[in-house]
């Protein structure tokens, strides 16, 4: 037995980095937990509440375990935050990265305990786990407000389309609007106003950080990039990245290649990044085309080469990210005279 244990430890040296790997499958109400060590695995569950997480921390010390959670909207935030505040090593993994471990079971089990067990296994064997969770309340608040802003924008767009179509029909028949219909229009107008207030609050929170404030000032010199988009970019993009391609991939503007043998398909955007940031950059690209002569000329040249309107704007958005990378790296405002459009 001692010889077998020695072989296991030396064949998989990364296992000894932490003797206990705890996978947590997160739902709104419950946390399914699998605690895995060289001695075996223990399955149990607790409530996804401060009290339930406090009971979990009483079972294990901070020095001998690592928690692995799958990113699940906002429901993983509470356990990740409370555990990290207690000093635990917490890793929040992308669902796409965890999927291959969850689907690896021969019997194809799809239960919460099985998913937790797969996450614990991932923590034990995967040497490319994300960095430890380190978000504070300010960071969590900004992310939560961004999610609310994104949802609110979608709902307002949907309401505007519905009310616009309805108003057009009424106009064709010369029908008068009822008080309730007018109230709906006023309510939508109020929602748009509150959306602007929310966007301003997000900017104000980001600008509380002096480093972010300087970054935003530089980003705003790039045509098409609004103060809100500048704030989001400077807050979300990792400025320790070595190449702008990493930023392009983060927002999902990288190209997913499709090839097999001698066949090569047409590449498509991966869209595996921050969807809201991608939307803001797409709008920023169109804003640059509409308000800057250099970007307009670049857009026209792309159209002449056969690119569609959407493809041209994606190329320009990628260009804006590269420009932003250079601007922040060199700490100098954007200058169209120094920028090459090709």
N, C-alpha and C positions, 0 to 999 in steps of 0.2 A: 504493500500500500504506500509506503514512504517513497519507493522508487517511482510508482505511478504518479504520485503527487508532484515529485520533482520534474518528471517529464512534462506534465501538464503546464507547470509554471514556466519552464524554460522553452516550451514550444510556443506558448502564447504569453510573452512577457507583459503585454499590455493588460492582462487580467489582474496582475498584482498591483496595478496603479490604484485600484480601489477594490477591496475585498467584497464589497456589497454594492450591487447595482440594483436600483429600485425603479422599475417602470411604472408609470402612472397613466392609465387610460382615463381621460377626463370627460365628464358629461356635466350638464348644468347642475345636477343635484348630488352626484356621487363620484368618488374617485376609486376606481378599481386598481389595486396595487399588487405588484409582483416583486417580492424581494428575493434576489438571486445572489447566491454566493457559491463557493466551491463545495459547500456542504449540501446544497440543494436549493429549493425554491419554496417560498411561502406566499400564499395568496390570501388576500383579505380586502376589505373595502372600508372607507370612511366617508362621511358627508363632505361635500365640497363647500364647507363653511369654515370660518376661523376656528371654531371649536373642534371640528373634525381634523383640521390640519394640525392644530395644537396637540391633539391626541397622537397623531402620527409622529410628531417630532419627539414625543416622550419615549418612543420605542428605540430610537437610534441616535447615536452621537454624530456630531458633524465631521469627525475625523476619519470615519471608516466607510462612508457611503456616498453614492452619487445618484441623483434623481434625474430620470429622463422622462420628459413629457412631450406629447405631440401638440403642435400649435393648433388650437381649435377655436378660432374666433376670439372671443374675450373670456371664455370660460376657464382657460388655462392660466390666466393672469393672476388670479387670487392665490392658488397654490404656489405658483412660481415666485411671486413676490414675497409671500410670507415665509417660504422656505429659504429663499436667498437672504432675507433679512435676519434669519436665525443663523446664518453662516454656512448653510449647506451648499454643496456644489450642484447647481441646477442647470440642466441643459434642455432647452426647448428646441425640438427638431422639426424640420419641415415634413409635412405629411407625405410628400412624394418620396423623401429619403427613407421614411419609416415604412413605406408601403411594401418594399421588397422583403423586409423582415417579417411583417405581419402576414404576407401571403406565402411565406416559405414553408408553412406547415404542410406536411403530406396529406393530412386529413382535412385541410382547408377549413379549419374552425374559424368562425367569426363571432366571437363573444368578447365582452369587455375584459375578463380575466386573461383570455388568450392574447388579446392585443397588448395588455400590460406586460405579459410574459415576453412577448416579442420585443417590446421596447427595452425591457431589462436586458435581453440578449443583445440588442443593438448597443446598449451602453457598455457591455462587456467586451465586445469584439470590434466595434467600429472605431478606428483610429482617427477619423475625420469628423468628430462631433463638433457642433458649433461651440463658440466660446461661452463661458458661464453666463447665465442670466444675471444682468446687473442693472435693470431698469428701476429707477426710483419713482416716487409718486408723480413728480412733474412729467417725466417721460411717459408714464402710463396715461396720465390725464391728456396729454397732447395726442397720443395715439387714439385714445377713445373719442376725443373730439373730432379728429380727422375721420374716423369711421362714421360718426354721426353726420358730419358735413357731406361726406360722399353719399350716404343714404338719402339725406335730405335733398341733395341736388337731383338725384334720380327721381324721387317722388314729385318734386316740383316740375320737372320736365314732363313727367307723365300727366300731371294735372293740367299743365298748360296745353298739351296736345289735346286732351279730352275736352277742356273748356273751349278751346279754339275751334275744334270741329263742331261742337254743339252750337257755338255762337254763329258760325257760318250757316248752319242749317236754319237757325232762327231768322237770320237776316234774309235768307232766300224766301221764307214764307211770311216775312214781315210780322213776326211774333214779338211781343213785348216780354222783357225779362221780368220774372217774378221777384219778390223781395228775397226769397231763399236763394235764387240763382245769383242775384247781385251779392248776397252774403258770401257765397262760395268764391266769387271773384275777389272780394275784399280779403277773404281768409287766405287765398293764394298769394295776394299781394303782401300780406303780413308775414307769411312764411318766407317769401323772398327777402324781406327786410331782416328777419331774424337770421336767415342764412348768412347775410352779409355781416351781421353782428358777430355770429359764431366764427366766421373766417377771420375777422379782426381780432377776436380774442385769441385764436390760435397763433396769429402773427405776434401779438403782444407777449404771449408766453414764451415763444421761441426767442424773441428779441431781448428777453430778460438776461440771456447769456451774452456776455460782451463779445466773446469769440464769434458766436453766431451772428451778432449784429454786424460785425465787420464783414463777415462772409456774405450776408444778405446785401449789403451796400455794393459790394463788387458784382454780385450776381445780377443785380438790377440794371447794371450797365449793358447787359447783353440784350439786344433787341428782342421783343416779344415776351420776355420773362417778367411777369408781374411780381409785385411785392409778396403776394401769397405764395406763388410758385417758387420764388427765390427762398422764402422762409422754409418751405417744405423740403426743397432740395438740400439746403444747407443743414437741415436738421436730420434728414434721413440718410443721406449719402455718407459713406465712410470715407473721410478725407485721408485715411492712412493707405488707401488703395494705391497700387503702383501704376495702374494704367486705366484710362477712361473706359476701356472695354468692360471692366468690372462694374462700372456704373451703368453702362448700357445693358448688361445682363441683369442687373438688379431691378431695373424697371421693365424688363421683358422685351426690350427692343433688339435683342440679339437674334440671329437667324438660326432656326433649327434645321439642320441639314437632313435630307432624305435620300439615301442611296443604298443599293444592295447589288453586289456584283458589278455588272457593267451598266446597270440602270441607275440613273441619277434623276431624282424628282426635283421639283421646284421648291426652293427653300421658303419657309414661312417664319413669321415672328414666333418666338417661343411663348410669349405672353405669360411667362412664369415669374413675373416680378410683381412689384407694387402696382396694382391696377389703377388706383386713383392718381398716383404720380405719373403714370403713363398717359392718362387722360389729360392731366394738366400740361404735360410737355407737348402733346399733340396740339392743344389749343395755343400753346406758346409758339409753336412752329408757324401756325397760320397767322398769329399776331405779328411775327417777324416779317412774313411775306407781305402782309398788308401795310406795314409801316416803315419798312427799311428797304432802300433801293438795292443794296447789295444782296440781301436775301431774296428780294423779288427777282433779280436777275438770275440768281442761282436756281430758284424755283422754275423759272421759264426755261433754263437750259436743261433741267431734269425732264420737263415735259417734252421738250424737243427730242430727247433721247428715247422717248417712248414710255416713260414712267407715268403711272396713273397719278391722279391728284393725291390719293391716300399714300401711295408709295413715296411720292416726292416729299410730303410732310413728315413722314417717318424718317427719311434720310436727313431732312433739315433738323428734326428733333435730336437725332444722333449727333449731328454737327454741333448743336447748341450744348450738348453734354460735353463734347470734347473741348469746346471753347471754355465752358465753365471750369473744367479740370485745369486748363492752362491758366486761366485767370486767377484761380485760387492758389495754384502752385506758385505762380510768380508774384502774387499779391499786387497785380496791376489791373486797372479797369480795361474793359474791352475796347479795342480800336479796330474799326473796319479796314483801316489802311494796312494793318499787320496781319489780317486774317486772309487765308487763302481759301477760295471757294472752288473746289474741283472734285 
